[in-house]
Amino acid sequence: MRAWLDGHLLEDPTIPALRVDDHGVTVGDGVFEALKVVDGLPFALDRHLERLHRSATGLGLGPLDDAALRQGVKAVLADHLPLGRIRITVTGGPAPMGSGRGDSAPTIVVTADVLQPFPETTSVVTVPWPRNERGALAGLKTTSYAENVIALAEAKRRGATEAVFANTQGHLCEGTGTNVFYVVAGELRTSSLASGCLAGVTRGLILEWYGGREVDEPIEVLEQASEIFLASTTRDAQAVVRWNDRVLPHGPVTREVLEVWRSRESELLGH
């Protein structure tokens, strides 16, 4: 792993580097992006940075220094990674204990490490805790992930690898780190951003490159789905072959989406 912190590449990325009063540590006040590295090049960097800026503005951390963010990405990619993962994290920086922010500049951390490919298929369960589509953090990619930690632990307990939430209206929302696509009557569908789901970069590219309809429906619609797949930066499009106790096929639409993805992925390498 390589790590860059506030303008400096760390000689040893495993040593303590953040201050104990950093607001990201004390109250989870931060935003982040995770993006894939293919053949030493970051995938869809511009789109991920655009979303990072939106999240930071929504959390009140902006404006961010875009040049510094790109400098950090370049620094951690100095060693060639055939397949890797970059994480860019921006926190509120050092601050007094409590929820109120101080007047320090944000802390910027960029790390890169080897990425192990996800399997082609996965299993998913729904969890009982709803996403709040009207909450202050709806649609923002923040470091406040404790809810996801709990949901993933529940998924693991039930023999699955991802947990999916409905929102407060009972509509399908998202996974802990994924968007959900499904096929009903031959039509590819996914939740709209009004559901409170994150505007996933992979989600947006699938809609742009392949197509699909954004619609908000009760989560029970998945019981009618002939195919389901998860979309994320590190999974691309991953077929769901078990949803709760229901077995599903790795179907033709999912395979077509993957074919389109693989044919166009190189267009966004390096930018």
C-alpha positions in Angstrom: 0.0 0.0 0.0 1.1 3.6 -0.7 -0.3 6.6 1.2 -0.2 10.3 0.7 -1.2 12.7 3.5 -1.6 16.5 3.0 1.1 16.8 0.4 3.5 14.2 1.5 4.0 10.6 0.5 4.4 8.5 3.7 7.5 6.3 3.9 5.6 3.8 6.0 1.9 3.9 5.4 1.2 1.7 8.4 2.4 4.2 11.1 0.0 6.6 12.8 -0.4 9.7 10.8 -3.7 11.5 11.6 -4.1 13.7 14.7 -6.2 12.3 17.4 -8.4 15.4 17.3 -9.1 15.1 13.6 -12.8 15.6 13.1 -12.9 12.6 10.8 -11.8 10.4 13.7 -13.8 12.0 16.5 -17.2 12.4 14.8 -16.9 10.8 11.3 -16.9 14.3 9.6 -15.6 13.4 6.1 -16.2 12.4 2.6 -14.4 9.9 0.3 -14.2 8.3 -3.1 -12.9 4.9 -4.1 -11.9 4.2 -7.7 -10.4 1.4 -9.6 -6.9 1.3 -11.1 -6.4 -0.7 -14.4 -3.0 -1.1 -15.9 -1.6 1.6 -13.7 -4.3 4.2 -14.6 -7.2 5.5 -12.5 -10.6 4.7 -13.9 -13.1 7.6 -14.3 -11.0 9.9 -12.1 -12.7 13.1 -13.3 -16.2 11.7 -12.5 -15.1 10.5 -9.1 -13.5 13.9 -8.2 -16.7 15.7 -9.4 -18.7 13.6 -7.0 -16.2 14.1 -4.2 -16.5 17.9 -4.6 -20.4 17.6 -4.5 -20.2 15.5 -1.3 -17.8 17.9 0.3 -20.0 20.9 -0.6 -23.0 19.0 0.8 -21.2 18.3 4.0 -19.9 21.9 4.3 -16.2 20.9 3.7 -15.7 22.6 0.3 -14.3 24.0 -1.7 -11.5 21.4 -2.1 -8.1 21.9 -3.7 -8.6 19.9 -6.9 -4.9 20.1 -7.8 -3.9 18.7 -4.4 -6.3 15.8 -4.9 -4.8 15.0 -8.3 -1.3 15.3 -6.9 -2.1 12.7 -4.3 -3.5 10.3 -6.8 -0.4 10.7 -9.0 1.9 10.2 -6.0 0.3 6.9 -4.9 0.4 5.5 -8.5 4.1 6.0 -8.9 4.4 2.2 -8.6 2.5 0.4 -11.4 -0.6 -1.4 -10.3 -2.1 -3.9 -12.8 -5.3 -3.9 -10.8 -5.8 -1.7 -7.8 -8.0 0.5 -5.7 -7.5 4.2 -4.8 -9.3 5.8 -1.9 -9.4 9.6 -1.5 -10.6 10.7 2.0 -11.2 14.3 3.0 -12.0 15.1 6.7 -12.9 18.2 8.6 -9.3 18.4 10.0 -8.3 19.0 13.6 -11.1 20.4 15.6 -12.3 20.8 19.2 -14.0 17.8 20.7 -17.6 17.7 19.8 -19.7 18.2 16.7 -18.6 21.8 15.9 -15.8 22.2 13.4 -12.6 24.2 14.1 -10.9 26.6 11.7 -8.2 24.1 10.4 -7.9 23.2 6.8 -9.4 19.8 5.8 -7.2 16.7 6.0 -6.6 15.0 2.7 -5.5 11.3 2.5 -5.0 9.3 -0.7 -4.1 5.6 -0.6 -3.6 3.0 -3.3 -3.4 -0.8 -2.9 -3.8 -4.0 -4.8 -7.4 -4.9 -5.6 -8.5 -8.5 -5.6 -11.1 -9.1 -8.3 -14.7 -9.8 -7.2 -16.3 -13.1 -8.2 -18.7 -12.9 -11.1 -21.7 -13.7 -8.9 -22.8 -12.9 -5.3 -25.5 -13.4 -2.7 -27.5 -10.6 -1.1 -30.0 -10.1 1.8 -32.3 -7.3 2.6 -31.9 -5.7 6.1 -34.6 -4.2 8.2 -33.0 -0.8 8.8 -34.2 1.9 6.3 -32.2 4.5 4.4 -33.5 8.0 5.1 -34.0 9.6 1.7 -34.7 13.0 3.3 -31.7 13.0 5.7 -28.9 15.5 5.6 -26.5 12.9 4.3 -28.8 11.4 1.6 -26.9 11.1 -1.7 -23.5 12.1 -0.2 -20.6 9.7 0.0 -19.5 10.3 3.6 -17.2 8.4 6.0 -20.2 7.9 8.4 -20.4 4.2 7.5 -21.3 2.6 10.9 -24.8 1.8 9.6 -23.2 -0.1 6.7 -20.8 -2.0 9.0 -23.8 -3.3 11.0 -25.7 -4.2 7.8 -22.7 -6.1 6.3 -22.2 -8.0 9.6 -25.9 -9.1 9.4 -25.4 -10.1 5.7 -22.4 -12.2 6.6 -24.3 -13.8 9.5 -26.9 -14.9 7.0 -24.4 -16.2 4.5 -24.4 -13.3 2.0 -21.8 -10.8 0.9 -23.9 -7.6 0.5 -26.9 -6.0 2.3 -29.5 -3.9 0.6 -31.7 -1.3 2.2 -35.2 0.0 1.4 -35.9 3.7 2.2 -38.4 5.1 4.6 -41.2 4.7 2.0 -40.4 1.0 1.5 -38.9 1.6 -1.9 -35.7 -0.1 -3.1 -32.7 2.2 -2.3 -29.2 0.7 -2.4 -26.6 -1.6 -1.0 -24.0 -0.7 1.6 -21.6 0.1 -1.3 -23.5 -0.7 -4.4 -26.4 0.3 -6.6 -29.0 -2.3 -7.5 -30.2 -3.1 -11.0 -33.0 -5.5 -11.8 -34.9 -6.8 -14.8 -38.7 -7.0 -14.9 -40.6 -8.0 -18.1 -37.3 -7.7 -20.0 -36.7 -4.1 -18.9 -33.6 -3.0 -17.0 -34.5 -0.8 -14.0 -32.7 0.9 -11.1 -33.8 3.2 -8.3 -33.9 6.9 -9.0 -31.7 9.3 -7.0 -34.9 10.5 -5.3 -34.8 7.2 -3.4 -31.8 8.5 -1.4 -29.3 6.2 -3.2 -25.8 7.3 -4.0 -25.3 8.6 -7.6 -22.8 5.8 -8.3 -20.3 6.4 -11.1 -20.7 2.9 -12.3 -24.5 3.2 -12.1 -24.4 6.4 -14.2 -22.1 4.8 -16.8 -24.3 1.7 -17.2 -27.4 3.9 -17.8 -25.3 6.0 -20.3 -23.7 3.1 -22.1 -26.4 0.4 -22.0 -29.6 2.1 -20.9 -32.3 1.4 -18.3 -35.2 3.1 -16.5 -34.9 4.9 -13.2 -38.0 4.2 -11.2 -38.9 4.0 -7.5 -40.8 0.9 -6.6 -41.5 -1.1 -3.4 -38.5 -3.3 -2.6 -40.8 -6.3 -3.0 -40.6 -5.8 -6.8 -37.4 -7.8 -6.7 -39.5 -10.9 -6.1 -40.7 -10.5 -9.7 -37.2 -9.8 -11.1 -35.8 -12.3 -13.6 -32.3 -10.9 -13.0 -30.6 -8.7 -10.4 -27.0 -7.4 -10.4 -25.0 -5.0 -8.3 -23.0 -2.1 -9.7 -20.0 -0.4 -8.1 -16.5 0.8 -8.8 -14.8 -2.4 -7.7 -17.5 -4.9 -8.8 -18.5 -3.4 -12.2 -21.7 -5.4 -12.8 -21.9 -8.4 -10.5 -24.7 -10.9 -10.9 -26.9 -11.8 -7.9 -27.6 -15.5 -7.8 -29.3 -15.5 -4.4 -31.5 -12.8 -2.9 -32.5 -13.8 0.6 -33.8 -17.4 0.0 -34.5 -16.9 -3.7 -32.2 -18.4 -6.4 -31.7 -16.3 -9.6 -29.9 -16.9 -12.8 -26.8 -15.1 -14.1 -29.0 -13.9 -17.0 -28.6 -12.5 -20.5 -29.1 -8.8 -19.6 -26.4 -8.9 -17.0 -24.1 -10.5 -19.4 -24.8 -7.9 -22.1 -24.2 -5.1 -19.6 -20.8 -6.7 -18.8 -19.9 -7.0 -22.5 -20.7 -3.3 -23.1 -18.8 -2.4 -20.0 -15.6 -4.3 -21.0 -15.8 -2.8 -24.5 -15.9 0.8 -23.3 -14.0 0.8 -20.0 -10.7 1.9 -21.6 -12.4 5.2 -22.7 -12.1 6.5 -19.1 -8.8 5.2 -18.0 -6.5 8.0 -16.9 -9.2 10.7 -16.7 
